[in-house]
Amino acid sequence: MDALDVTAPSGKEQVKTTSLTSQQVAVCVGLLIGILLLLFARVLRDLADLWWTRDDYLHGFLILPLSLFLVWTRRAALRQLAPQPAVPLGLAVMLSAALLLLLGDAGGIVTLTGLSLIAMIAGIVLLLFGVAVLTAVAFPLAYLGFMIPVLDIVLVPLRWPSQLLTARMAVESLQLLGFAVLLDRQYIVLPWITLEVAAVCSGVNYLVSVVAVGLPLAWLTLRKWSSWAALIGGGLIISVVANWVRVVLIAVLTSTGAPVLHGPFHMLQGMFVAWMGYAALFAVNSGLVRLERRSSGADAPRSLAEPPGRSAYTVEWYRSWSVAMVTLGVLAACLFLYDRGPVALKSGFVTFPAQLGGWHQSAVDASPVIFRVEEADDELRRTYRNDQDRTIQLYVAYLRSQHIRANWRACGRPYPEAGRMEPWSWFLRTRPPKTTAAWAQRKRHSFGTLSRRSRATCLDGGMAKSGRTVWRVIRVHVARTFSDFLALGARWNALLKESASDNVFLTWEWLYTWAKHYLEEGQLWIVLVFKNDELIGVAPFCVRQRVTEVISVREMRFLGSDDVGSTHLDFIVRRKHKATVLRAIYRHLHEEASGEWDLLTLSELPAESSSIDLWELLVGEAGRVLEVAGMTVEPFIDLRDGLEHFLASLSGNERSNLRRKQRHLEGLGRVTYERVSSTPDVERAMDLLIDLHQMRWRQKGAAGVFADDRRRGFHREIACAFSEQGWLRMDFLRLEGEAIAGVYGYAYRDRYSFYLPGLNPKVAAKSSPGILLLFRCVQEAVSEGYKEFNLLQGAADYKMAWATGLRRCVTLQYYNRHLRSAVVKALESGKSMIKMLVR
């Protein structure tokens, strides 16, 4: 034992005392640390899971090593400190930490259990080494608080105001630059695009990272509290301004047609803010260090070392160590005894109140339950109404032996239409053992809890990582083969008709034909969601290797989203089940199928689809970022008010041109109009349309749509399939019996979709037969009762001149959260950034 001989106080004999560098002390401390790690292993596991699943807490992995480094920088001062055990104070802190751990474990609250770990370390330091040593390591110990989600209480309420502030400052900056721009709450409306300052882009999360870097930097280099405040404040201000600049740059880049929010500009989505904040920290710190040196002159640098005080007697130190060991042992016994197996409800749900605030239990409840928790031992299902006749459905499940962990967290989601935080968007994120979980659902919007990944089944049925289906009546099945897909035909279209996403490009005929021509066996990944044996939801996905210059990416995307111009793709979900179905699909993709894909792409989603908001909610609650990878414009003609209203919407020049071209064409000979409707004639008509289309493109020196054999084969087959269903429209304009123009389109439900034209450019070019035939198709659509003539994708001049409205479809994507995806994302971003720099 490395001992020091000192003289004891008067009345005592001279004895050997222990030192911080003693080998025996090191062994005892190591044993204590080992027991502490075992006791808090579950807490550390939960924290690590939180750091991994939430992007705004990824820095948690660095906090503990950085804290140890900060302790190591004070090793010289610590060597001079003899242990002075503060037994009463240290024991009191340890007991308080034990109480926090028991409460946090009982409620499944990660924040409390994390705080108990920090408090327990502080209590042990006090008990074994005293106040002087705790003072020396106080900052590194307090710094551990950054790895715990305690700051959510402050940050969550700041996100919405930060979104509004960022959007407002960006709009004012754009107006100063001369852009025509409007502000609609968090939306920045430009003539060519609408940008949203989402919660993840508010910049609030990056403020934590700036503070987490700034505090240890200040502690290591600065001595004055005023310098600390200047350093942290400067970093925060510059980060906020950098976030405004980021949004402005994105808006400016969109005006050039750049693929913003993706690829080379991915760094603008967050790294720009973080880098600017870090650069500001180091720049401000350098200036403050110089300032302090000038003002202090030859003053010695701050040192935490204190002259050694009274050394602890050997017996006293080991007595303190024994007290710490006994305390940890009792705590371990309490945790073991607390987890005593299944616990039944004492009085059941019969005592559950019939009135909750201003909400009263409905006398008659015919509403079906949204979901049911698998293996729930007791359940409560009720419907409550308030004085405004608004309704919520309450579902409570009690599991007598469930033991899963989470945070207490109040989360709010702003409603764009309200511009404020709706009260029913608040929920309690909790997964306590042996307690209840509730789901409140509004008739218009539904919200629930998203649990962290766990081997146990989640109380809300939202994110369980188990081999079984999460809720009793909801099950998920994946169709992987063409035979499975073939068998879905009738059920698929029946579900589509009952969904809000019903359109011709989601029909079974369109997607099955596309899969036959563009996929190989095993690339299908169609997620089917059943309620009992009833199909209530479909996610029509496939997984294909996308080979890039850098690496092969396993991309999961919608069927039909490549090469054939599909639009309005979406999830197919029976009405009133969308929130439940999308949660089940999300859980499947990120748990059971997590290892099957690197990149998820939701292609050509209608901008007005509720799937975007729901999926963004799921992605955001899991700490991911949903990127906008592209946007397309879709002009359309509203036919509900008849042909005369459409003609009145055209300019006078457009109307006169139509009449003039019609007279010119009729002056060249006999003009006839033909529509192919019978199935036997479809192949002949398709050959004719292909010839007309290719004529036009060959004259321009381009290949044309039908130059590709696979694409040509797809359209031949889909034309036959649609003809059998009565959805095909093939129209031709003939001059003296010779076809000079053709239009290929689809008529589905109340919408006519203009897909492709064909034109012989050598005959009657001055009469624009293609435009005349298109106008004839509009006339026919009106006479047949269609409410809309969809001109589909593209902003060609003739489309924009005729359109009475525009729709937008967006493509969203994000990378999976595993090592392969991280490598892929890093390589893709690096490649894109290099290309941007080269340009």
Secondary structure as GFF3:
##gff-version 3
##sequence-region A 1 839
A	DSSP	beta_strand	3	6	.	.	.	ID=ss1
A	DSSP	beta_strand	15	18	.	.	.	ID=ss2
A	DSSP	alpha_helix	23	39	.	.	.	ID=ss3
A	DSSP	alpha_helix	41	53	.	.	.	ID=ss4
A	DSSP	three_ten_helix	55	57	.	.	.	ID=ss5
A	DSSP	alpha_helix	60	72	.	.	.	ID=ss6
A	DSSP	alpha_helix	75	79	.	.	.	ID=ss7
A	DSSP	alpha_helix	87	107	.	.	.	ID=ss8
A	DSSP	alpha_helix	110	129	.	.	.	ID=ss9
A	DSSP	alpha_helix	131	136	.	.	.	ID=ss10
A	DSSP	alpha_helix	138	143	.	.	.	ID=ss11
A	DSSP	three_ten_helix	144	147	.	.	.	ID=ss12
A	DSSP	three_ten_helix	149	151	.	.	.	ID=ss13
A	DSSP	alpha_helix	152	176	.	.	.	ID=ss14
A	DSSP	beta_strand	182	184	.	.	.	ID=ss15
A	DSSP	beta_strand	187	189	.	.	.	ID=ss16
A	DSSP	beta_strand	194	196	.	.	.	ID=ss17
A	DSSP	three_ten_helix	199	201	.	.	.	ID=ss18
A	DSSP	alpha_helix	204	221	.	.	.	ID=ss19
A	DSSP	alpha_helix	225	254	.	.	.	ID=ss20
A	DSSP	three_ten_helix	263	269	.	.	.	ID=ss21
A	DSSP	alpha_helix	271	296	.	.	.	ID=ss22
A	DSSP	alpha_helix	314	338	.	.	.	ID=ss23
A	DSSP	three_ten_helix	348	351	.	.	.	ID=ss24
A	DSSP	beta_strand	355	356	.	.	.	ID=ss25
A	DSSP	beta_strand	359	361	.	.	.	ID=ss26
A	DSSP	beta_strand	378	385	.	.	.	ID=ss27
A	DSSP	beta_strand	391	398	.	.	.	ID=ss28
A	DSSP	beta_strand	410	411	.	.	.	ID=ss29
A	DSSP	beta_strand	414	415	.	.	.	ID=ss30
A	DSSP	beta_strand	420	421	.	.	.	ID=ss31
A	DSSP	three_ten_helix	423	425	.	.	.	ID=ss32
A	DSSP	beta_strand	427	428	.	.	.	ID=ss33
A	DSSP	beta_strand	436	442	.	.	.	ID=ss34
A	DSSP	beta_strand	474	479	.	.	.	ID=ss35
A	DSSP	alpha_helix	482	486	.	.	.	ID=ss36
A	DSSP	alpha_helix	489	497	.	.	.	ID=ss37
A	DSSP	three_ten_helix	504	506	.	.	.	ID=ss38
A	DSSP	alpha_helix	508	518	.	.	.	ID=ss39
A	DSSP	beta_strand	524	531	.	.	.	ID=ss40
A	DSSP	beta_strand	534	547	.	.	.	ID=ss41
A	DSSP	beta_strand	552	558	.	.	.	ID=ss42
A	DSSP	beta_strand	572	573	.	.	.	ID=ss43
A	DSSP	alpha_helix	578	587	.	.	.	ID=ss44
A	DSSP	pi_helix	588	592	.	.	.	ID=ss45
A	DSSP	three_ten_helix	594	596	.	.	.	ID=ss46
A	DSSP	beta_strand	599	606	.	.	.	ID=ss47
A	DSSP	alpha_helix	610	621	.	.	.	ID=ss48
A	DSSP	beta_strand	627	638	.	.	.	ID=ss49
A	DSSP	alpha_helix	643	649	.	.	.	ID=ss50
A	DSSP	alpha_helix	652	666	.	.	.	ID=ss51
A	DSSP	beta_strand	671	676	.	.	.	ID=ss52
A	DSSP	three_ten_helix	679	681	.	.	.	ID=ss53
A	DSSP	alpha_helix	682	699	.	.	.	ID=ss54
A	DSSP	three_ten_helix	705	707	.	.	.	ID=ss55
A	DSSP	alpha_helix	709	725	.	.	.	ID=ss56
A	DSSP	beta_strand	728	735	.	.	.	ID=ss57
A	DSSP	beta_strand	738	748	.	.	.	ID=ss58
A	DSSP	beta_strand	751	759	.	.	.	ID=ss59
A	DSSP	three_ten_helix	765	767	.	.	.	ID=ss60
A	DSSP	alpha_helix	769	783	.	.	.	ID=ss61
A	DSSP	beta_strand	788	790	.	.	.	ID=ss62
A	DSSP	alpha_helix	797	802	.	.	.	ID=ss63
A	DSSP	beta_strand	805	815	.	.	.	ID=ss64
A	DSSP	alpha_helix	819	838	.	.	.	ID=ss65
###
